[in-house]
Amino acid sequence: MDMRSFQHITPSLRLFHGPDSLGLLGRELERVNSRRALIFCGSSLARQGSPLDLVRSAMGDRCAGVFTGVRAHSPVPDVEAAARELKRLEADAVVAVGGGSAIVTARAATILAAENGDVKSLCTSKDESGELRSPKLLAPKLPQLVIPTTPITATVKAGSAVFDPVAGKRLALFDPKTRTHSIFIHPELVKSAPRELVVSASLNTFAMAIEGLISRSEDPISDALLMHALRLLALHLPNQTLDGDPHVRGELMLAAVLCGQGTDYTSAGITIVLGHAI
């Protein structure tokens, strides 16, 4: 039997998990030479007394401000407003706190601010033959640091799907330079999300992992990542203490990270489309 040929190139990722994880946030900002990082979050986390206070405290004087205009599905007008805020504050890094919308809004705003273009000119489109083409986005991008509250695969992805409310459709921005530099999985942040949102996100991760495993474009390493993601989901998703147990939620976060990494090497089918629609 001939030896199998495949390539598996793993992007760099630094992940910190546990009660002491935020204590390393300042060090990670120092690693990327950040002195003016902008926090991205939704209005619920922006309230006084929320776990966001822990993030601000960990950042200290490296926090240039907080953009609280994150909304579900990352509407284009909000992304444009965030890009303007990055420029106004002369931010040198972003810290996305929350779920997929916070992470995607931060990534997409970073692209718009760096490329000085509009979403439609920078997004993936179909060429004359019907093939999808992503423009080369060559400008340097701000480092992305992520503190997730829900177990979503977007944490480790390079794509950003934003919603155009005028056209009523999603637009995809893709730039490997916007991949997450550091992830911080902290008990107080993972406990902050509603149970229903955690379950929904975990089920989406489950479906994506299954789809990745049955894909024809896989390799043994991606299979291993996806199989262990499924093990963690099977062990912890049915857990009755999902409501308040940070250990359970932390394990679901790790499943999402593994699934996000594994599905970078597999084909995507209808699962991700249905997940966005639902």
N, C-alpha and C positions, 0 to 999 in steps of 0.2 A: 504493500500500500504506500502511495506517495505521501510525503510530508505535506501537511496542510499549510497554505500561505494565508497570512492575515497580518494586519497592523493594529496595534493597540497603543495609542499615544495618550498618556494620562496628563491632563492639565494640572498645574500646581494648585494645591488647596491646603489651607491651614484651618483646622477645626479644634475648637475648645469647648469642652462639655463638662457641666457641673456647676456647683455653687460658687466656685472660685473663677469661673470663666470670664466674667466681666472685669475682674481684676487685671486681666491681660489686655484689655481693650486699649488702654493708653500705650502699652508697649507695641501693639500692632500698628497703631497710628504713627508711632515713632519710626517703625520699620519702613513705612511708606513716606516718611518726611512730611507728615500732615500736621499743620498747625491750625487749619481752619476747616474742619469737617462739618458738613451739613447733615442733620438728622432728617430722615423721611419717615413719616408715620401718618396714620389716620386720626380723625378727630377724637375717637374714643381713648386712644393712648395718650393724646395730648392733654387730657384732663389732669388737674392737680392731684397728686397722691397716687398716680398710676405707676406701674413699674418703669415707665420712662424716666422717672427720677433717678433710678439706679444707673441708667445709661448715661444721663447727664453728669452724674457724680463721677462715674468711671472715666468720662472724657475730660472732665475738668475744664481748663481754659482752652482746650483744643476744639471745643464746640463753638462753631461760628453762628449757629442758629438752628431752628427747627422748622421744616416745611410740613405743615399739617394738612395740606390740600389733597392728600391721597384719597382717592375714591375707588370703589369697586370697578374692576375691568380696565383701569387706567385710561380714562377718556383723554383724547388728544389735547383738548384745551388745558387740562390739568397738568399734563406732561410739559406742555409749552410754558405754562406758568412756573413750573419747577425749574425748567432750564434757565428761565430769566432770573430766578432766585439764585441759582448756582453762580451765574455771572455777576449779579449784583453784590453778593457776599464774597466774591473771589474765592470760592470754596476750592480746597485742594484734595478733598476726599468726600465720600458719602457713606453714611451709616444708615442702612435701611432697617427699620424696626417694624415688624408686623408680619402679615401674610404675603401672598403672591402679588397683590396690588402694590404694596409698598416697595417690594423688591423690583418689580417690573417698571414702576414709575421712576424709581431712582436710576435704573439702567438706561431707560429710554431718554430721560432728561439729560443724562450724561452724554449720550450720543448727540442729541440736538445741540447742546451747548458747545461741544467740541467741534462738530462739523459745520456749525453755522448754516444749517439748512432746515427745510421743513420736512415733516414726517413722510409725505408722499414721495419726495425726491430721494429719500434715504432708505425707503422700505424695500423689501423683497417684492419682485413683480414677475410676471410671465413674459417671456420673449415671444417672437413670432412663431416659434415652433411649439409653444405651450410649456416650455421648460421654465422652472422657477430659477430666477437669478437674483442674487443678493449683491448690491454694489459694494465695492471695496471701500470701507470707511477707514481711512488711513490716519486720521488725527489721533494723537495720544488721548487716552481716556483716564478719568479720575479713578483711583482705587475704590473698589466696592467692598464694604464690610457689612455683613448681614447678621442681624439678631432676630431669628424667626420666632413667630408665635404659633404657627400652624405647620404641620408636616407636609410641605409642598416641595415637589421636585424642582420648581423654578429657582430654588436656592442656589443650585449649582449649574444652571444653564447659561448659555451665551445669547439666547434669543429673547426678544421682548415683544410680546403681542399687545398692542394698544388698540383702543376702540375709537373708531371715527364715528361720532354721533351724527354727522351730516350724511355720510354714505351708508351708515348703518352696518358697517363691517369692521373686521379686525385687520390691522396692518402689522406686518412682522418686521422688526428691526433685528439685524444679526451682526454682532461684532464680538469675536473671541476676547478682545481686550476688556470687555465688560464682565467677564466671569468673576465670580466672587473671589476676593483675596483671602478673607478670613470669615469664619462662621463661629458664632458664640451661642451655644445652647444652654440657657440659664433657667433654673427651676421657676423663678418668679415670672419670667416672660412666657414660658410655655404653659403655665397655669392660667394665664390671662385670657386665653381664647375660649369662646363658648364651646361646649362639648359637641354640639351639632356640627360646628365648623371643622373641628378636629376629626370627627368621624367621616365627614364628607371628603376632606382632603386625603385621609388615609385610604378610603375606598378608591379614590382616583389613582393613588399610588399603586394600590393592589392591581387595578386593571391595567395600568401601564406596564407593570412588571410582568404580568402574564403575557401581554402583547409582545413585549420585548423578547421573552423566552421562546415564543413560537415564530419569531421573525426569522427569515432566511439569512439576513445579514447580521449575524452575531458571531461571537468568538468565545472561547472558554473563559476568558477573564470577565467579559460582560455577563456571561451566564452565571458565574460565581457571585457577582455583585447582586444580580437580580434574584437569585435563589436565596441568598441570605436576607435580602429585603423582604421576601415573602415569609421567611421563617419568623422574622421579627414581627411582621404584621399578624401572622397567624397566632403568635404567642400573646401579643399585647392588645390587639384591636378588640377582641371580645371581653377584655378585662372589665369587670364591674367597677373597678376603682378609677376608671378613665377620667372621671370628673375632677378629682383632686390630687391624683398621684403624679408628681413630677417625674418619677422614674419611668412610669408607663409612657407618658407623653414624650419624654426624652428618647426612649427607644423607638417610638414612632417617627420622631424627627430623623433618627439615624437611618431608618428604613427608607425615608424619602430621599435622603442624601445618596444612599446606595443605589436606589432606583434611578435617580436623576443621572448619576454617573454611568450606570449600566446602559440606559437607553440612549446615551450619546452614540453608541456603536450599533444600534439596531434600527430597523425601519419602523416608521410610525404609520399606523392605520387609522381606522375610524374612531378609536378610543379617545384620543386627545380632542378630536372635533366634538364628540358627544359630551366629553367632560366640560368643555368650555360652554356648550349650549345649555347644559343642565345647571 
